[in-house]
């Protein structure tokens, strides 16, 4: 599968996919739709790409103005692919790449006292744990107050409208892929 950066500074730059069948890269069409829902461009900030795969979503965020992306994946081939794609875009200095599982990575973010402005969740569809991960992000206050969570999932998965401190603001389906966008719940206005 051919992938590329869809927009921004690195528009058109080709990206490698992870070899084998362990990951399922986000198509350019879905990537573009996701960023049109949440941006499409950013003025700085930090993103966490928790199931990095090829790094396509995080690199797209960098291309569209995010300052820094922390990439996490537990697959060694994925880590090599992320590093290769960052190198080919000359973005190594704006990224951190870790081989780790999602839960441990969130603990490490908490320990470093970091908050992220953009959280990209695209776990393998067979192992859905999105709700639990979003609850952890809520409990540990890992998302900046104006932050956005992008959860990519199978089209037949329906995430709750509210998870922890977050509310779903958008939900779209693209063929077999579903995308749910969360932000902090709006404060109730007191008259």
GROMACS elastic network, one bead per residue, 0.5 to 0.9 nm:
[ bonds ]
;  ai    aj funct       b0    kb
    1    16     6  0.85125   500
    1    17     6  0.69701   500
    1    25     6  0.84026   500
    1    27     6  0.87223   500
    2    14     6  0.74461   500
    2    15     6  0.73312   500
    2    16     6  0.73731   500
    2    17     6  0.75327   500
    2    27     6  0.87650   500
    2    28     6  0.89225   500
    3     6     6  0.88011   500
    3    12     6  0.89998   500
    3    13     6  0.84941   500
    3    14     6  0.58852   500
    3    15     6  0.52847   500
    3    16     6  0.68561   500
    3    17     6  0.73440   500
    3    25     6  0.83107   500
    3    26     6  0.85801   500
    3    27     6  0.70203   500
    3    28     6  0.63784   500
    3    56     6  0.79351   500
    4    10     6  0.89396   500
    4    11     6  0.74635   500
    4    12     6  0.55224   500
    4    13     6  0.52532   500
    4    15     6  0.51809   500
    4    16     6  0.84028   500
    4    28     6  0.68550   500
    4    56     6  0.78554   500
    4    60     6  0.88714   500
    5     8     6  0.79739   500
    5     9     6  0.89668   500
    5    10     6  0.61294   500
    5    12     6  0.52056   500
    5    13     6  0.52910   500
    5    14     6  0.65952   500
    5    15     6  0.72329   500
    5    28     6  0.76836   500
    5    31     6  0.89598   500
    5    56     6  0.73566   500
    5    57     6  0.88313   500
    5    59     6  0.74236   500
    5    60     6  0.57730   500
    5    63     6  0.75649   500
    6    10     6  0.79903   500
    6    11     6  0.52062   500
    6    12     6  0.60833   500
    6    13     6  0.81325   500
    6    28     6  0.65259   500
    6    29     6  0.85532   500
    6    31     6  0.75705   500
    6    32     6  0.63959   500
    6    60     6  0.70089   500
    6    63     6  0.87167   500
    7    10     6  0.68040   500
    7    12     6  0.73305   500
    7    32     6  0.79563   500
    7    40     6  0.88623   500
    7    41     6  0.89635   500
    7    60     6  0.72659   500
    7    63     6  0.68414   500
    7    64     6  0.66957   500
    8    11     6  0.52999   500
    8    41     6  0.77954   500
    8    60     6  0.78215   500
    8    61     6  0.87869   500
    8    62     6  0.84172   500
    8    65     6  0.75811   500
    9    62     6  0.84017   500
    9    64     6  0.67597   500
    9    65     6  0.82127   500
   10    13     6  0.56602   500
   10    59     6  0.87171   500
   10    60     6  0.80934   500
   10    62     6  0.86704   500
   10    63     6  0.54085   500
   10    64     6  0.84243   500
   10    89     6  0.71353   500
   11    14     6  0.88376   500
   11    60     6  0.85822   500
   11    63     6  0.73336   500
   13    88     6  0.85841   500
   13    89     6  0.73313   500
   14    85     6  0.84529   500
   14    88     6  0.86811   500
   14    89     6  0.88830   500
   15    54     6  0.77485   500
   15    55     6  0.85634   500
   15    56     6  0.71320   500
   15    81     6  0.89444   500
   15    84     6  0.87634   500
   15    85     6  0.58023   500
   15    86     6  0.89784   500
   15    88     6  0.82065   500
   15    89     6  0.87788   500
   16    19     6  0.86102   500
   16    54     6  0.67499   500
   16    56     6  0.87575   500
   16    81     6  0.67458   500
   16    82     6  0.84939   500
   16    84     6  0.79105   500
   16    85     6  0.64487   500
   17    20     6  0.88331   500
   17    23     6  0.85072   500
   17    24     6  0.86192   500
   17    25     6  0.69028   500
   17    53     6  0.80028   500
   17    54     6  0.54221   500
   17    55     6  0.88163   500
   17    56     6  0.86462   500
   17    78     6  0.84828   500
   17    81     6  0.69916   500
   17    82     6  0.89693   500
   18    21     6  0.79717   500
   18    22     6  0.78956   500
   18    23     6  0.66721   500
   18    24     6  0.84380   500
   18    25     6  0.81039   500
   18    53     6  0.66469   500
   18    54     6  0.55089   500
   18    77     6  0.63586   500
   18    78     6  0.55337   500
   18    79     6  0.88379   500
   18    80     6  0.83756   500
   18    81     6  0.57819   500
   18    82     6  0.83961   500
   19    22     6  0.79950   500
   19    23     6  0.83647   500
   19    77     6  0.70125   500
   19    78     6  0.80980   500
   19    81     6  0.82956   500
   20    23     6  0.75709   500
   20    77     6  0.88742   500
   21    24     6  0.71507   500
   22    53     6  0.88883   500
   22    75     6  0.83571   500
   22    78     6  0.88860   500
   22   124     6  0.82760   500
   23    53     6  0.61150   500
   23    54     6  0.81759   500
   23    78     6  0.80270   500
   23   124     6  0.69090   500
   24    27     6  0.88402   500
   24    53     6  0.77194   500
   24    54     6  0.89723   500
   24   124     6  0.75270   500
   24   125     6  0.89359   500
   25    53     6  0.69226   500
   25    54     6  0.68588   500
   25    55     6  0.88640   500
   25    56     6  0.75318   500
   26    29     6  0.82060   500
   26    30     6  0.63541   500
   26    31     6  0.62148   500
   26    56     6  0.73898   500
   26    57     6  0.75579   500
   26   122     6  0.85463   500
   26   152     6  0.88433   500
   26   177     6  0.89725   500
   27    30     6  0.53205   500
   27    31     6  0.60871   500
   27    32     6  0.85765   500
   28    32     6  0.60400   500
   28    33     6  0.85454   500
   29    32     6  0.52433   500
   29    33     6  0.62728   500
   29    34     6  0.87238   500
   29   174     6  0.87844   500
   30    34     6  0.60696   500
   30    35     6  0.86561   500
   30   174     6  0.69071   500
   30   177     6  0.82101   500
   30   179     6  0.87520   500
   31    34     6  0.51564   500
   31    35     6  0.63407   500
   31    36     6  0.85990   500
   31    56     6  0.84195   500
   31    57     6  0.69088   500
   31    60     6  0.80400   500
   32    35     6  0.53215   500
   32    36     6  0.61128   500
   32    37     6  0.86805   500
   32    40     6  0.84542   500
   33    36     6  0.50834   500
   33    37     6  0.62777   500
   33    38     6  0.88953   500
   34    37     6  0.51945   500
   34    38     6  0.64919   500
   34    39     6  0.84809   500
   34    40     6  0.83361   500
   34   150     6  0.78273   500
   34   179     6  0.74560   500
   34   181     6  0.87145   500
   35    38     6  0.51420   500
   35    39     6  0.54273   500
   35    41     6  0.75937   500
   35    60     6  0.85130   500
   35    61     6  0.81601   500
   35    64     6  0.88246   500
   36    39     6  0.55451   500
   36    41     6  0.84032   500
   37    40     6  0.68858   500
   37   170     6  0.78465   500
   37   181     6  0.81932   500
   38    41     6  0.81956   500
   38   148     6  0.75478   500
   38   150     6  0.84170   500
   38   181     6  0.78780   500
   39    42     6  0.63857   500
   39    64     6  0.85722   500
   40    64     6  0.72363   500
   41    61     6  0.79518   500
   41    63     6  0.86517   500
   41    65     6  0.60041   500
   41    66     6  0.80992   500
   42    45     6  0.76323   500
   42    61     6  0.78988   500
   42    62     6  0.88107   500
   42    64     6  0.59909   500
   42    66     6  0.56436   500
   42    67     6  0.87774   500
   43    64     6  0.84992   500
   43    65     6  0.55825   500
   43    66     6  0.64635   500
   43    67     6  0.80237   500
   44    62     6  0.88789   500
   44    65     6  0.56171   500
   44    68     6  0.79160   500
   44   117     6  0.89392   500
   45    65     6  0.81493   500
   45    66     6  0.51891   500
   45    67     6  0.53103   500
   45    68     6  0.67458   500
   45    69     6  0.87553   500
   45   116     6  0.73333   500
   45   117     6  0.57183   500
   45   118     6  0.78193   500
   46    66     6  0.61283   500
   46    67     6  0.59258   500
   46    69     6  0.57034   500
   46    70     6  0.77132   500
   46   115     6  0.79442   500
   46   116     6  0.52020   500
   46   117     6  0.54018   500
   46   118     6  0.65487   500
   46   119     6  0.87958   500
   47    58     6  0.71874   500
   47    61     6  0.76281   500
   47    62     6  0.86363   500
   47    66     6  0.69927   500
   47    67     6  0.81586   500
   47    68     6  0.63295   500
   47    70     6  0.62803   500
   47    71     6  0.85053   500
   47   116     6  0.54988   500
   47   117     6  0.57622   500
   47   119     6  0.57148   500
   47   120     6  0.73824   500
   48    51     6  0.89965   500
   48    52     6  0.88269   500
   48    58     6  0.75601   500
   48    68     6  0.86547   500
   48    69     6  0.56272   500
   48    71     6  0.61225   500
   48    72     6  0.77733   500
   48   116     6  0.64982   500
   48   117     6  0.82024   500
   48   118     6  0.63553   500
   48   120     6  0.60565   500
   48   121     6  0.85157   500
   49    52     6  0.52659   500
   49    53     6  0.89317   500
   49    55     6  0.76476   500
   49    57     6  0.72765   500
   49    58     6  0.57679   500
   49    69     6  0.69208   500
   49    70     6  0.61169   500
   49    72     6  0.61952   500
   49    73     6  0.85072   500
   49   118     6  0.83765   500
   49   119     6  0.62534   500
   49   121     6  0.65686   500
   49   122     6  0.81717   500
   50    53     6  0.89845   500
   50    70     6  0.79177   500
   50    71     6  0.61659   500
   50    73     6  0.65860   500
   50   101     6  0.83168   500
   50   102     6  0.60389   500
   50   105     6  0.77443   500
   50   106     6  0.86121   500
   50   119     6  0.74437   500
   50   120     6  0.61700   500
   50   121     6  0.57299   500
   50   122     6  0.73716   500
   50   123     6  0.79773   500
   51    55     6  0.85347   500
   51    71     6  0.74581   500
   51    72     6  0.57579   500
   51    73     6  0.50565   500
   51    74     6  0.79283   500
   51   101     6  0.83641   500
   51   102     6  0.72388   500
   51   120     6  0.77041   500
   51   121     6  0.62378   500
   51   122     6  0.56327   500
   51   123     6  0.55926   500
   51   124     6  0.80951   500
   52    56     6  0.76375   500
   52    57     6  0.76617   500
   52    58     6  0.74132   500
   52    70     6  0.89516   500
   52    71     6  0.54569   500
   52    72     6  0.54061   500
   52    73     6  0.52599   500
   52    74     6  0.88550   500
   52    78     6  0.71859   500
   52    79     6  0.78497   500
   52    82     6  0.72788   500
   52    97     6  0.88871   500
   52   120     6  0.85161   500
   52   121     6  0.85862   500
   52   122     6  0.78003   500
   52   123     6  0.87889   500
   53    56     6  0.75862   500
   53    57     6  0.89645   500
   53    71     6  0.88264   500
   53    72     6  0.83518   500
   53    73     6  0.64744   500
   53    75     6  0.79855   500
   53    77     6  0.85783   500
   53    79     6  0.74237   500
   53    81     6  0.76832   500
   53    82     6  0.70462   500
   53   122     6  0.86589   500
   54    57     6  0.83134   500
   54    77     6  0.89395   500
   54    78     6  0.57669   500
   54    79     6  0.77448   500
   54    80     6  0.86097   500
   54    81     6  0.54608   500
   54    82     6  0.50502   500
   54    83     6  0.87503   500
   54    84     6  0.89962   500
   54    85     6  0.74206   500
   55    58     6  0.54544   500
   55    59     6  0.59317   500
   55    60     6  0.84421   500
   55    71     6  0.71263   500
   55    78     6  0.80851   500
   55    79     6  0.85704   500
   55    81     6  0.75159   500
   55    83     6  0.83016   500
   55    85     6  0.71451   500
   55    86     6  0.79030   500
   56    59     6  0.52120   500
   56    60     6  0.60253   500
   56    61     6  0.86569   500
   56    82     6  0.80725   500
   56    85     6  0.82481   500
   57    60     6  0.50584   500
   57    61     6  0.63180   500
   57    62     6  0.88146   500
   57   120     6  0.74489   500
   58    62     6  0.63391   500
   58    63     6  0.86536   500
   58    66     6  0.88916   500
   58    68     6  0.89034   500
   58    69     6  0.61424   500
   58    70     6  0.80800   500
   58    71     6  0.72593   500
   58   120     6  0.76660   500
   59    63     6  0.61194   500
   59    64     6  0.85596   500
   59    69     6  0.78428   500
   59    82     6  0.89547   500
   59    85     6  0.82254   500
   59    86     6  0.73016   500
   59    89     6  0.85183   500
   59    91     6  0.82114   500
   60    63     6  0.50064   500
   60    64     6  0.62125   500
   60    65     6  0.89007   500
   60    66     6  0.89437   500
   61    64     6  0.50473   500
   61    65     6  0.64629   500
   61    66     6  0.55213   500
   61    67     6  0.86256   500
   61    68     6  0.87335   500
   61    69     6  0.79062   500
   61   118     6  0.87484   500
   62    65     6  0.53494   500
   62    67     6  0.63406   500
   62    68     6  0.67284   500
   62    69     6  0.70875   500
   62    91     6  0.81978   500
   62    94     6  0.79355   500
   62    95     6  0.89281   500
   63    66     6  0.73096   500
   65    68     6  0.89622   500
   66    69     6  0.74384   500
   66   117     6  0.88213   500
   66   118     6  0.86810   500
   67    94     6  0.65723   500
   67    95     6  0.87439   500
   68    93     6  0.84656   500
   68    95     6  0.54862   500
   68    96     6  0.80036   500
   69    94     6  0.65971   500
   69    96     6  0.65145   500
   69    97     6  0.84902   500
   70    94     6  0.87346   500
   70    95     6  0.56835   500
   70    97     6  0.59759   500
   70    98     6  0.77626   500
   71    79     6  0.84384   500
   71    82     6  0.78926   500
   71    95     6  0.72040   500
   71    96     6  0.60367   500
   71    98     6  0.62132   500
   71    99     6  0.85119   500
   72    79     6  0.77863   500
   72    96     6  0.84531   500
   72    97     6  0.59706   500
   72    99     6  0.58063   500
   72   100     6  0.60955   500
   72   101     6  0.73196   500
   72   102     6  0.72882   500
   72   105     6  0.71384   500
   73    76     6  0.77546   500
   73    78     6  0.65838   500
   73    79     6  0.64033   500
   73    97     6  0.82709   500
   73    98     6  0.66898   500
   73    99     6  0.52155   500
   73   100     6  0.56802   500
   73   101     6  0.63213   500
   73   102     6  0.75245   500
   74    78     6  0.77446   500
   74    79     6  0.77553   500
   74    98     6  0.81098   500
   74   101     6  0.51433   500
   74   102     6  0.80170   500
   75    78     6  0.52243   500
   75    79     6  0.64323   500
   75    80     6  0.89049   500
   75    99     6  0.69311   500
   75   100     6  0.81952   500
   75   101     6  0.89006   500
   76    79     6  0.50902   500
   76    80     6  0.63552   500
   76    81     6  0.86718   500
   76    99     6  0.69197   500
   77    80     6  0.51344   500
   77    81     6  0.61687   500
   77    82     6  0.86520   500
   78    82     6  0.60848   500
   78    83     6  0.85796   500
   78    99     6  0.88009   500
   79    82     6  0.51519   500
   79    83     6  0.62325   500
   79    84     6  0.86215   500
   79    97     6  0.70942   500
   79    98     6  0.73148   500
   79    99     6  0.64827   500
   80    83     6  0.52014   500
   80    84     6  0.61600   500
   80    85     6  0.86637   500
   81    84     6  0.50147   500
   81    85     6  0.60739   500
   81    86     6  0.84902   500
   82    85     6  0.51738   500
   82    86     6  0.60755   500
   82    87     6  0.85190   500
   82    97     6  0.77052   500
   83    86     6  0.51219   500
   83    87     6  0.60760   500
   83    88     6  0.86209   500
   83    92     6  0.75173   500
   83    97     6  0.74072   500
   84    87     6  0.50719   500
   84    88     6  0.61468   500
   84    89     6  0.86838   500
   85    88     6  0.51239   500
   85    89     6  0.63189   500
   85    90     6  0.84517   500
   85    91     6  0.85050   500
   86    89     6  0.52035   500
   86    90     6  0.58887   500
   86    92     6  0.54561   500
   86    93     6  0.89757   500
   86    94     6  0.89120   500
   86    95     6  0.79277   500
   87    91     6  0.60706   500
   87    92     6  0.58566   500
   88    91     6  0.78087   500
   89    92     6  0.81760   500
   90    93     6  0.78171   500
   90    94     6  0.89789   500
   91    94     6  0.54505   500
   91    95     6  0.67495   500
   92    95     6  0.54297   500
   92    96     6  0.76753   500
   93    96     6  0.80875   500
   98   105     6  0.82749   500
   99   105     6  0.88896   500
  100   103     6  0.84302   500
  100   104     6  0.65908   500
  100   105     6  0.61477   500
  101   104     6  0.56094   500
  101   105     6  0.61284   500
  101   106     6  0.88259   500
  102   105     6  0.50531   500
  102   106     6  0.62718   500
  102   107     6  0.87790   500
  102   133     6  0.78983   500
  103   106     6  0.52615   500
  103   107     6  0.64775   500
  103   108     6  0.88235   500
  103   133     6  0.73250   500
  103   136     6  0.84822   500
  104   107     6  0.50455   500
  104   108     6  0.62626   500
  104   109     6  0.87301   500
  105   108     6  0.50064   500
  105   109     6  0.62649   500
  105   110     6  0.86833   500
  106   109     6  0.50287   500
  106   110     6  0.62400   500
  106   111     6  0.86167   500
  106   133     6  0.85083   500
  106   136     6  0.78926   500
  106   137     6  0.74931   500
  106   140     6  0.87276   500
  106   142     6  0.80320   500
  107   110     6  0.50581   500
  107   111     6  0.61356   500
  107   112     6  0.86688   500
  107   140     6  0.87686   500
  108   112     6  0.62140   500
  108   113     6  0.85908   500
  108   114     6  0.89889   500
  109   112     6  0.51746   500
  109   113     6  0.62871   500
  109   114     6  0.55369   500
  109   115     6  0.75228   500
  109   116     6  0.89717   500
  109   142     6  0.74175   500
  110   114     6  0.61577   500
  110   115     6  0.79736   500
  110   140     6  0.68230   500
  110   141     6  0.82353   500
  110   142     6  0.67113   500
  111   114     6  0.77845   500
  113   142     6  0.81429   500
  114   142     6  0.66439   500
  114   143     6  0.85231   500
  114   144     6  0.89312   500
  115   141     6  0.72780   500
  115   143     6  0.50107   500
  115   144     6  0.53061   500
  115   145     6  0.89494   500
  115   147     6  0.88350   500
  116   119     6  0.66089   500
  116   142     6  0.63083   500
  116   144     6  0.55336   500
  116   147     6  0.68341   500
  116   148     6  0.86822   500
  117   143     6  0.61119   500
  117   144     6  0.52696   500
  117   145     6  0.80043   500
  117   146     6  0.68314   500
  117   148     6  0.62718   500
  117   149     6  0.84381   500
  118   143     6  0.75634   500
  118   144     6  0.82962   500
  118   147     6  0.56190   500
  118   149     6  0.59301   500
  118   150     6  0.76316   500
  119   143     6  0.76007   500
  119   147     6  0.78027   500
  119   148     6  0.63020   500
  119   150     6  0.61285   500
  119   151     6  0.83067   500
  120   148     6  0.86052   500
  120   149     6  0.61721   500
  120   150     6  0.50324   500
  120   151     6  0.64071   500
  120   152     6  0.80995   500
  121   130     6  0.74281   500
  121   133     6  0.88000   500
  121   149     6  0.74590   500
  121   150     6  0.59321   500
  121   152     6  0.61323   500
  121   153     6  0.85943   500
  122   125     6  0.80896   500
  122   130     6  0.86032   500
  122   150     6  0.81253   500
  122   151     6  0.60373   500
  122   153     6  0.66565   500
  123   126     6  0.83060   500
  123   127     6  0.70175   500
  123   128     6  0.67780   500
  123   129     6  0.77860   500
  123   130     6  0.76366   500
  123   151     6  0.84937   500
  123   152     6  0.74302   500
  123   153     6  0.73696   500
  124   127     6  0.56678   500
  124   128     6  0.70568   500
  124   153     6  0.81761   500
  125   128     6  0.58258   500
  125   152     6  0.87711   500
  125   153     6  0.61180   500
  125   154     6  0.59826   500
  126   154     6  0.88082   500
  127   130     6  0.89722   500
  128   131     6  0.81932   500
  128   153     6  0.78403   500
  128   154     6  0.89425   500
  128   157     6  0.87428   500
  129   132     6  0.55503   500
  129   133     6  0.63116   500
  129   134     6  0.87376   500
  130   133     6  0.51486   500
  130   134     6  0.60862   500
  130   135     6  0.85214   500
  130   151     6  0.72437   500
  130   152     6  0.88939   500
  130   153     6  0.83916   500
  130   159     6  0.81948   500
  131   134     6  0.51755   500
  131   135     6  0.61051   500
  131   136     6  0.86531   500
  131   159     6  0.71138   500
  131   160     6  0.80264   500
  131   163     6  0.69532   500
  132   135     6  0.50368   500
  132   136     6  0.62368   500
  132   137     6  0.87492   500
  132   163     6  0.89216   500
  133   136     6  0.50654   500
  133   137     6  0.63126   500
  133   138     6  0.86622   500
  134   137     6  0.50484   500
  134   138     6  0.62166   500
  134   139     6  0.86869   500
  134   149     6  0.82792   500
  134   163     6  0.68168   500
  134   164     6  0.74630   500
  134   166     6  0.83000   500
  135   139     6  0.61001   500
  135   140     6  0.85325   500
  135   163     6  0.61875   500
  135   164     6  0.53662   500
  135   165     6  0.81273   500
  135   166     6  0.87130   500
  136   139     6  0.50794   500
  136   140     6  0.59719   500
  136   141     6  0.82630   500
  136   142     6  0.83722   500
  136   164     6  0.84606   500
  137   140     6  0.53483   500
  137   141     6  0.58397   500
  137   142     6  0.51258   500
  137   143     6  0.66059   500
  137   164     6  0.85972   500
  138   141     6  0.52235   500
  138   142     6  0.67892   500
  138   143     6  0.73926   500
  138   163     6  0.80094   500
  138   164     6  0.55571   500
  138   165     6  0.57085   500
  138   166     6  0.72473   500
  138   184     6  0.89468   500
  139   142     6  0.80654   500
  139   164     6  0.72682   500
  139   165     6  0.81355   500
  140   143     6  0.85590   500
  141   144     6  0.76650   500
  141   145     6  0.89470   500
  143   146     6  0.79404   500
  143   147     6  0.56002   500
  143   148     6  0.76110   500
  143   149     6  0.82552   500
  143   183     6  0.89633   500
  143   184     6  0.87704   500
  144   148     6  0.82649   500
  145   148     6  0.88547   500
  145   183     6  0.84274   500
  145   184     6  0.69444   500
  146   183     6  0.73492   500
  146   184     6  0.74472   500
  147   182     6  0.86748   500
  147   183     6  0.62742   500
  147   184     6  0.75571   500
  148   181     6  0.70076   500
  148   182     6  0.58623   500
  148   183     6  0.50530   500
  148   184     6  0.80146   500
  149   166     6  0.88963   500
  149   180     6  0.81527   500
  149   181     6  0.56587   500
  149   183     6  0.63560   500
  150   179     6  0.70047   500
  150   180     6  0.60588   500
  150   182     6  0.66103   500
  151   178     6  0.82288   500
  151   179     6  0.56754   500
  151   180     6  0.51583   500
  151   181     6  0.63053   500
  151   182     6  0.80442   500
  152   155     6  0.89613   500
  152   177     6  0.69946   500
  152   178     6  0.57924   500
  152   180     6  0.65172   500
  152   181     6  0.87957   500
  153   156     6  0.81855   500
  153   157     6  0.65229   500
  153   158     6  0.87469   500
  153   176     6  0.86711   500
  153   177     6  0.59120   500
  153   178     6  0.50475   500
  153   179     6  0.61855   500
  153   180     6  0.80259   500
  154   157     6  0.54754   500
  154   158     6  0.86979   500
  154   173     6  0.88019   500
  154   176     6  0.59861   500
  154   178     6  0.53767   500
  154   179     6  0.83340   500
  155   158     6  0.78280   500
  155   172     6  0.86858   500
  155   173     6  0.59938   500
  155   174     6  0.75900   500
  155   175     6  0.72032   500
  155   179     6  0.79846   500
  156   176     6  0.78811   500
  156   177     6  0.83770   500
  156   178     6  0.75682   500
  157   178     6  0.74792   500
  158   161     6  0.89306   500
  158   178     6  0.85835   500
  158   180     6  0.88334   500
  159   162     6  0.83798   500
  159   163     6  0.84654   500
  159   168     6  0.84668   500
  159   180     6  0.75888   500
  160   163     6  0.63239   500
  160   167     6  0.83875   500
  160   168     6  0.76173   500
  161   166     6  0.83882   500
  161   167     6  0.56629   500
  161   169     6  0.81255   500
  161   182     6  0.86896   500
  162   165     6  0.73550   500
  162   166     6  0.56642   500
  162   168     6  0.61976   500
  162   182     6  0.84802   500
  162   185     6  0.81496   500
  163   166     6  0.53052   500
  163   167     6  0.63955   500
  163   168     6  0.81759   500
  163   182     6  0.87251   500
  164   167     6  0.81318   500
  164   184     6  0.89920   500
  165   183     6  0.83523   500
  165   184     6  0.57459   500
  165   185     6  0.61033   500
  166   182     6  0.59357   500
  166   183     6  0.53006   500
  166   185     6  0.51371   500
  166   186     6  0.88533   500
  167   181     6  0.83117   500
  167   182     6  0.53121   500
  167   183     6  0.57254   500
  167   184     6  0.60418   500
  167   185     6  0.51738   500
  167   186     6  0.82997   500
  168   171     6  0.73286   500
  168   180     6  0.66307   500
  168   181     6  0.55804   500
  168   183     6  0.67412   500
  168   184     6  0.87815   500
  168   185     6  0.85179   500
  169   180     6  0.77673   500
  169   181     6  0.57637   500
  169   182     6  0.56718   500
  169   183     6  0.69497   500
  170   179     6  0.80467   500
  170   180     6  0.58148   500
  170   181     6  0.51530   500
  170   182     6  0.73331   500
  171   178     6  0.72706   500
  171   179     6  0.55783   500
  171   181     6  0.63009   500
  172   177     6  0.84988   500
  172   178     6  0.57933   500
  172   179     6  0.53256   500
  172   180     6  0.66579   500
  172   181     6  0.89403   500
  173   176     6  0.72391   500
  173   177     6  0.57383   500
  173   179     6  0.62852   500
  173   180     6  0.88822   500
  174   177     6  0.51033   500
  174   178     6  0.61664   500
  174   179     6  0.80593   500
  175   178     6  0.78897   500
  182   185     6  0.86308   500
  183   186     6  0.85097   500
  184   187     6  0.87744   500
  185   188     6  0.87547   500
  186   189     6  0.86321   500
  187   190     6  0.89921   500
